[in-house]
């Protein structure tokens, strides 16, 4: 698999999640959430931990 396909396949679940999340919050919130997850993935967190870590930072669909 080439780098382009590998990258796009890796981010697709998070893009899909962000689009779904935006229907409940705002695009700004959803993009922030997906970017934070991507940042943690880049830091070496596994996807499950990255997602749950970012979700734990939310209260009433806002980051505090």
Biotite code that builds the C-alpha atoms (Angstrom):
import biotite.structure as struc

atoms = struc.array([
    struc.Atom([0.000, 0.000, 0.000], chain_id="A", res_id=1, res_name="UNK", atom_name="CA", element="C"),
    struc.Atom([1.353, 3.442, -0.824], chain_id="A", res_id=2, res_name="UNK", atom_name="CA", element="C"),
    struc.Atom([1.636, 6.321, 1.640], chain_id="A", res_id=3, res_name="UNK", atom_name="CA", element="C"),
    struc.Atom([-1.390, 8.196, 0.243], chain_id="A", res_id=4, res_name="UNK", atom_name="CA", element="C"),
    struc.Atom([-3.763, 5.234, 0.552], chain_id="A", res_id=5, res_name="UNK", atom_name="CA", element="C"),
    struc.Atom([-2.351, 4.236, 3.930], chain_id="A", res_id=6, res_name="UNK", atom_name="CA", element="C"),
    struc.Atom([-2.843, 7.770, 5.269], chain_id="A", res_id=7, res_name="UNK", atom_name="CA", element="C"),
    struc.Atom([-6.345, 8.227, 3.867], chain_id="A", res_id=8, res_name="UNK", atom_name="CA", element="C"),
    struc.Atom([-7.441, 4.815, 5.147], chain_id="A", res_id=9, res_name="UNK", atom_name="CA", element="C"),
    struc.Atom([-6.032, 5.596, 8.591], chain_id="A", res_id=10, res_name="UNK", atom_name="CA", element="C"),
    struc.Atom([-7.857, 8.924, 8.946], chain_id="A", res_id=11, res_name="UNK", atom_name="CA", element="C"),
    struc.Atom([-11.190, 7.899, 7.388], chain_id="A", res_id=12, res_name="UNK", atom_name="CA", element="C"),
    struc.Atom([-12.737, 6.606, 10.642], chain_id="A", res_id=13, res_name="UNK", atom_name="CA", element="C"),
    struc.Atom([-11.905, 9.887, 12.363], chain_id="A", res_id=14, res_name="UNK", atom_name="CA", element="C"),
    struc.Atom([-13.230, 11.988, 9.487], chain_id="A", res_id=15, res_name="UNK", atom_name="CA", element="C"),
    struc.Atom([-16.449, 9.966, 9.563], chain_id="A", res_id=16, res_name="UNK", atom_name="CA", element="C"),
    struc.Atom([-16.622, 10.396, 13.338], chain_id="A", res_id=17, res_name="UNK", atom_name="CA", element="C"),
    struc.Atom([-16.090, 14.167, 13.009], chain_id="A", res_id=18, res_name="UNK", atom_name="CA", element="C"),
    struc.Atom([-18.847, 14.507, 10.435], chain_id="A", res_id=19, res_name="UNK", atom_name="CA", element="C"),
    struc.Atom([-21.192, 12.524, 12.660], chain_id="A", res_id=20, res_name="UNK", atom_name="CA", element="C"),
    struc.Atom([-20.187, 14.557, 15.724], chain_id="A", res_id=21, res_name="UNK", atom_name="CA", element="C"),
    struc.Atom([-20.772, 17.830, 13.845], chain_id="A", res_id=22, res_name="UNK", atom_name="CA", element="C"),
    struc.Atom([-24.437, 16.922, 13.417], chain_id="A", res_id=23, res_name="UNK", atom_name="CA", element="C"),
    struc.Atom([-24.762, 17.049, 17.228], chain_id="A", res_id=24, res_name="UNK", atom_name="CA", element="C"),
    struc.Atom([-22.396, 19.909, 18.049], chain_id="A", res_id=25, res_name="UNK", atom_name="CA", element="C"),
    struc.Atom([-20.708, 22.334, 15.644], chain_id="A", res_id=26, res_name="UNK", atom_name="CA", element="C"),
    struc.Atom([-18.135, 21.909, 12.928], chain_id="A", res_id=27, res_name="UNK", atom_name="CA", element="C"),
    struc.Atom([-15.659, 23.866, 15.020], chain_id="A", res_id=28, res_name="UNK", atom_name="CA", element="C"),
    struc.Atom([-16.111, 21.515, 17.970], chain_id="A", res_id=29, res_name="UNK", atom_name="CA", element="C"),
    struc.Atom([-15.980, 18.412, 15.787], chain_id="A", res_id=30, res_name="UNK", atom_name="CA", element="C"),
    struc.Atom([-12.827, 19.554, 13.982], chain_id="A", res_id=31, res_name="UNK", atom_name="CA", element="C"),
    struc.Atom([-11.161, 20.412, 17.276], chain_id="A", res_id=32, res_name="UNK", atom_name="CA", element="C"),
    struc.Atom([-12.026, 16.992, 18.619], chain_id="A", res_id=33, res_name="UNK", atom_name="CA", element="C"),
    struc.Atom([-10.732, 15.154, 15.553], chain_id="A", res_id=34, res_name="UNK", atom_name="CA", element="C"),
    struc.Atom([-7.569, 17.288, 15.455], chain_id="A", res_id=35, res_name="UNK", atom_name="CA", element="C"),
    struc.Atom([-6.929, 16.551, 19.142], chain_id="A", res_id=36, res_name="UNK", atom_name="CA", element="C"),
    struc.Atom([-7.366, 12.819, 18.513], chain_id="A", res_id=37, res_name="UNK", atom_name="CA", element="C"),
    struc.Atom([-4.993, 13.035, 15.524], chain_id="A", res_id=38, res_name="UNK", atom_name="CA", element="C"),
    struc.Atom([-2.453, 14.898, 17.645], chain_id="A", res_id=39, res_name="UNK", atom_name="CA", element="C"),
    struc.Atom([-2.556, 12.200, 20.309], chain_id="A", res_id=40, res_name="UNK", atom_name="CA", element="C"),
    struc.Atom([-2.202, 9.512, 17.635], chain_id="A", res_id=41, res_name="UNK", atom_name="CA", element="C"),
    struc.Atom([0.901, 11.316, 16.408], chain_id="A", res_id=42, res_name="UNK", atom_name="CA", element="C"),
    struc.Atom([2.223, 11.302, 19.968], chain_id="A", res_id=43, res_name="UNK", atom_name="CA", element="C"),
    struc.Atom([1.913, 7.509, 19.981], chain_id="A", res_id=44, res_name="UNK", atom_name="CA", element="C"),
    struc.Atom([-1.433, 6.952, 21.687], chain_id="A", res_id=45, res_name="UNK", atom_name="CA", element="C"),
    struc.Atom([-3.514, 4.106, 20.302], chain_id="A", res_id=46, res_name="UNK", atom_name="CA", element="C"),
    struc.Atom([-6.815, 5.151, 18.640], chain_id="A", res_id=47, res_name="UNK", atom_name="CA", element="C"),
    struc.Atom([-9.012, 3.881, 21.485], chain_id="A", res_id=48, res_name="UNK", atom_name="CA", element="C"),
    struc.Atom([-7.055, 5.741, 24.162], chain_id="A", res_id=49, res_name="UNK", atom_name="CA", element="C"),
    struc.Atom([-6.791, 8.898, 22.040], chain_id="A", res_id=50, res_name="UNK", atom_name="CA", element="C"),
    struc.Atom([-10.555, 8.968, 21.499], chain_id="A", res_id=51, res_name="UNK", atom_name="CA", element="C"),
    struc.Atom([-11.407, 8.339, 25.148], chain_id="A", res_id=52, res_name="UNK", atom_name="CA", element="C"),
    struc.Atom([-8.850, 10.864, 26.361], chain_id="A", res_id=53, res_name="UNK", atom_name="CA", element="C"),
    struc.Atom([-10.312, 13.633, 24.209], chain_id="A", res_id=54, res_name="UNK", atom_name="CA", element="C"),
    struc.Atom([-13.860, 12.644, 25.148], chain_id="A", res_id=55, res_name="UNK", atom_name="CA", element="C"),
    struc.Atom([-12.880, 12.893, 28.821], chain_id="A", res_id=56, res_name="UNK", atom_name="CA", element="C"),
    struc.Atom([-11.963, 16.556, 28.291], chain_id="A", res_id=57, res_name="UNK", atom_name="CA", element="C"),
    struc.Atom([-15.550, 17.401, 27.324], chain_id="A", res_id=58, res_name="UNK", atom_name="CA", element="C"),
    struc.Atom([-18.394, 18.487, 29.541], chain_id="A", res_id=59, res_name="UNK", atom_name="CA", element="C"),
    struc.Atom([-21.742, 19.275, 27.941], chain_id="A", res_id=60, res_name="UNK", atom_name="CA", element="C"),
    struc.Atom([-20.130, 19.111, 24.479], chain_id="A", res_id=61, res_name="UNK", atom_name="CA", element="C"),
    struc.Atom([-17.542, 21.783, 25.408], chain_id="A", res_id=62, res_name="UNK", atom_name="CA", element="C"),
    struc.Atom([-13.869, 21.633, 26.218], chain_id="A", res_id=63, res_name="UNK", atom_name="CA", element="C"),
    struc.Atom([-12.832, 23.170, 29.518], chain_id="A", res_id=64, res_name="UNK", atom_name="CA", element="C"),
])
